[in-house]
Amino acid sequence: MTDLMAASAVDLGVAQAVMTTLATALTIGIAFLVKPGPPTLYWSFAFTLAMLATYGVVAAQINDMETLRRVSLGALMGAPALLWSGFRAGWGLRPHAWAGGVVAAASAAVLGSVDDIRWFTVTYRIVFFAASVFAALFVLDWSRVAARRTDRLVLPLAIVSIAFFLTGTATLLAGLLFPPSGSDDFGLVRLISSAGMLVYVGCALLAVVGTSARDSGLGRAATLSTGWQHFEKIAGDRLLRAARGSDPWSIVYLQLDDALDIRRSAGAAAFANLSERLEQEARAVFPAESDVGSPSAGSVVVLVPRQDAAVRELLRTILERVTLLDVHGALPIRPTASAGWAPASVLGYDLDALVYTGREAARLASEKGGDRWERVGATVVERLISQSERP
């Protein structure tokens, strides 16, 4: 039985080495080089650590080097923490990048210093549980924002992370309630953790490379374009119907202030996350019957069926909510937004005209210092006329 588990462990180790090598190459070659920044850097470190640690485990098993095997197993436990740090950085949260190095170094030192097989089995269960805690922390951060929960690229990793934490917890409790009797106990735990690691690395690779390619613009432009076209169709139809009864409708054009500085300083991923959160706040603040669309990153357009007094209150609320988006202080600049308000009662019910003038009003508000709103009026119209007269 022991020989069979040992042979299976070697086979799984080789499969892990192949998977982690592929993950490292793709993460560095596609994610980091295409979109360099803290998230892809931490992910590259995570897969590189997993690759080197797996090489150490396989080499130790083949050459019967027990100390190297144990140290490598410990170092491998730091990879989930580094993956978690990368996603936190991508979501605009404090990454706590030190956690991966601390877990890897501490686990390697502890496992390498324990000689007795029974104590080693208990210690391995503890460090395995510690690694699974970071998978649980990833799920907690992922579940806090609706846009993250609906991200199909990250969803498989979230599901596997839940299974990872449950396995780590069950393994620890089993070791505490039923003390190990020999090496067979450890061999079974290693087989379970090794098989799970293959699935975990595969899902992590999909999330890392997929989100990096999307946020770098390889897929985002098409998504934004499709979503905006859908908004234009729905909003245009609703305005045509509203024109028949002269109902009070308005277009509110929101745009992030200092967008270029935020993108340059915090990175494309953090800016993309901030843009998504701006759209989420707009959906939360404005009435449910409003239509919300995003023509480009950092800009949100809302079609609001409300009287002027109600729109004023909604504008004050949304601008206040934007200043609270960076609650963890991860961005170099406190986020604010400028808003342009284009009422149909003044400009008519043509969607293109309302969006165009609303955008110009938002730019005027930004030029006046930002974190404010501007209603389309004589000043905005004069700006548009003067621009059209320029050669």
C-alpha positions, 0 to 999 in steps of 0.5 A: 500500500505504501509503495503504491501511494509513493508511486502515485505521489511521484506521478502526481508530482510530475503532473504538478511540475508540468502544470506549474511550469506551464502556469509560470510561463503563461503568467509571465509571458501573457499576464505580466509582460502584457500588463505589468503591475503589482497584481501580475507580479505577485501572480508571477511570484506565486506560480514561480514559487509553486514551480520551484517547490514542485521541482524540489519535491519531485527531485527529492522523491526520486533521489530519496532526499527527505529533508529537501522534500519536506522543505519544498512542501513547506515552501509550496504553501506560500503560493495561495497567499501570493495569489490572494495578494495579486487579486487584492492588488487587482481589486484595489485593496491592500495586497499584504504581499508579505504574507506569501513569503512569511508562510513559505519561509515559516512552513519550510522551516517548520517542516524541515526541522521535524524528524518524527513522522507522526509529528511531521504529519500533524505539522503538515496538516497545520501548514496545509490548513494555514495555506487553505485560510488564504483561499478562504480569504480570497473567497471573502474578498471576491464575494463582497462586490457583485461584479466580482461574483459574476466574473466567469473567469474567477468563479471556478477559482472561487469554487475550488478555493472553497473546496480547498479550505474545507479540505484543509479544515477537515484534514486538520480536524481529522489529525487532531481527533484521530492521531496519525499511526504511521506514514500511510496517514501522511501519504493519503493526505499528500495524495489528496492535496496533490490531486487538489493542487492540480485543479487549483492551479488550473483554475488559478491560471484561468483567472490570472491569464484571463483577467489580465488579458481582459483588463489589458484591453484585449477583450474589454473593448469589445465588451464595453462596445457591446454593452454600450450598444445595448444601452443605446438601443434600450435608452433610445426606445424609451426616450422615443416613447417618453417624447409622446407624453413629454415625460421628465427624463434626463441623461446624467453623464458621470466621469472619473476625475484625474482618470489618466493619473489614476491609470498611470499610478495605480495601473490598468487593473486598479482603474478598471476595478474603480470604473466597475465600482463607479457603475455599480454605485450608479446602479445602486443610487439611481432608481431601479427604472433607470438605464445605466451604460458605460461608453468607456472605462471611467465613464457612466451614463444614466437615463433617469425618469425623474423630475429635476428636484429628484435628479439634483438629490441623486447627483449629490448622493452619487458624487458623495458615494464616489469619494468613498470608493477607495476605503482602503486607501490603495489609490494614489488619489482620492477618487472623485467624479464630475457629472453632466446633467442634460434634461430632456425638457431643455434639449429634447428627447434625442439620445445622442444630443443628450449624451453629447451635451451631458459629456461636455457638461461633465468636462466643464465640471471637471475643469472647474475642479471636479467633484461637482455637477454641471447642468447643460445650459448657456455655458455648455452650448457656447462651448460647443459652438466655439469648438465647432467654429475652430478650424 
